[in-house]
Amino acid sequence: MPARCFPRDEFPRCSKPAPPVRAPALFVASEFCGRRGFGTHHPLAIPRVSAVLELCDRLGWLDGDSRRTSRAAGVDDLTVFHDPAYVEALRASDAAGRVEPRVRERHGFGNFENPLFPGVFERAATAVGGSILAAELALEGRVVFHPAGGTHHGRRDRASGFCYFNDPVFAIRRLLDGGAARVLYVDLDAHHGDGVQEAFIDEARVRTVSIHEQGRWPHTGAADDTGRGYARNLPVPAGFNDSELAFLLEEVVLPLADGFAPEAVVVTCGTDALAGDPLSDMALSNVALWEAVDRVVGRAGPAVVLGGGGYNPWTLARCWTGLWGRLSCREIPMELPAAAQLILRGLECDLVDDEDVEAAWLTTLADVPRPGAVRAEVESLASRGRALHVVA
Ligand SMILES: [Zn+2]
């Protein structure tokens, strides 16, 4: 009996331009995707892309034609954006297995937030290499998914927020270098995309838009923060729901995109904005995130979709697997086959109590949608966002 699927029309949809005609979507992964990093007691020491790859494999959604393997970016590539002294400090510290106190102080790694662990340099450099490759493939007129990317807090000369380098910056730069006259960056992670905004603060060819939870680390990205005119920030209240995301897209993000007319888009789709994430209090369903990504990547031919944060391995694996399903035009099954359920049943996470693991997280990909009222603070954000369009 064939698996029952959600008819695509049942997902909430709004009017939008016809999507660009594209070559088939591609999935970029590396050998690091099957390995855990970050030691043992860190929010990122959970199965992430490895679980996505296993789920996709059990669903028959990844074959040799749709997967590409990324390699580490070289020092010459990394120093196009990052400070050579920082790149060398991370490389040398990884090789030595220790961090000098002055290096820890200067470059922000070797602490609990951004620990030194074996292979950290190559792992971080591979995320950059994957995003450069994703951008090159996207320039062929594709949507390319690179879930190991999305390290949006990395700075030119220091690690920040679990991010050592900043791979979204490299994706955007590669798209510009490859001929895209304007690149739109949309950050849907629960935390402000501060590193990307800062990297392009003077770049008229890039618009950065970040939707993130207000009052949360890194405590930047206020509604009136437009950088030097090219950034937009939408700090949303706790409990942010599907209806509110659709509202902000319709009222702010998509009009901005249409006014800017990007020739390429980059999206960071952290899953920490989903209900059930232990490090944030947003309340989106994965269906709402898929829809948002779908609508943003519909604004240009070349599109790179990156991962990002996400600290609940069940909601993360289901979201990114389903996102790849949507991007590669698969039907989302109502119930996962037994072999796929086994992957979800085998996950563990110290930050999520056993009694909080919902039954649906073990048997399905798509969440039940989480609509709700559009609150006055969200309406107010949209009003301010619209006013900013006028002066941009
Ligand atoms: Zn985050």
Boltz pocket constraint, residues with backbone or C-beta under 6 A from the ligand:
constraints:
  - pocket:
      binder: B
      contacts: [[A, 189], [A, 190], [A, 191], [A, 270], [A, 272], [A, 308], [A, 309], [A, 310]]
      max_distance: 6.0
